Amino acid sequence: MPWPPKTNTIVYRPALPDRYRNLTKTLGIKGAIEVECSPWLEDNQWVLDVAAKDTIIVGTVGNLEPGKPDFRRQLERFHKNSLFRGIRYGYLWDRNLGDELAKAEFISGLRELAAAGLALDTANASQRLLSDVVRLTDQVPDLRVVIDHLPSMDPPQEEAARATHRATLRELGKRPQVYVKVSEVLRRSGGRVPYELSFYRSRLDEIWETFGSNRLLYGSDWPNSDPLGTYSQVLNVVREYFSGKGPEAAEKFFWKNSVAAYHWVKREAGQPALDRG
């Protein structure tokens, strides 16, 4: 498999729904959306087959290439399964979102994705990617876009670059179809990983002030998060932060906004659901 490498001895092990259930059963976790970690086409089907057997999985974000001639056929194939909630594309697997946005067939593919009611996740966060999302949403304004791992991005230090970064974030903050996944929050500093909210607060404040209570989603990044801390340590930082915003904001962050972004449907009694009338 292309990721993770065998040398990553912490992450290189099966990460299947039963393990996830056991890991999170005391933490209040009721469901999860799996996000692609493979460029192989048939891994989309493999994930759907695994998810079908365990109702803790309420959706998957797959991996297809919108600019390819067979994209429409592949999208139709996987979208027949209601667990298929979108795809991810950006600067992963040696792909280049910025270059693709200049191609008519790629934009056509994204319009097909939007017409199907599916979402686009995009990673990994950088100034280049954020600028690309502005361009992308200019061209396909009805596509729901989820920016993954924004807290992991180090803001530029040079003043002009920092101003550009802030302006780009402000522009994205005006676009109601753009969501941000608050994932990859933890990071190393001075040879250790801080688990105190105070270390991360300023960066979380910037994201909160830009995107507000309706457009931020919880993301654990598990199992890729394991080298930085346990699942509960990853969760506790954002739980403390968003609980401090009040119960309504916390409820939106931990599940309601993910329904708006991905349109997932509950699969078991313990999972919440929005009343859509």
Summary of the structure (lengths in Angstrom):
residues: 277
radius of gyration: 18.1
end to end distance: 43.6
largest distance: 51.6
contacts: 820
relative contact order: 0.12
helix: 43%
strand: 12%
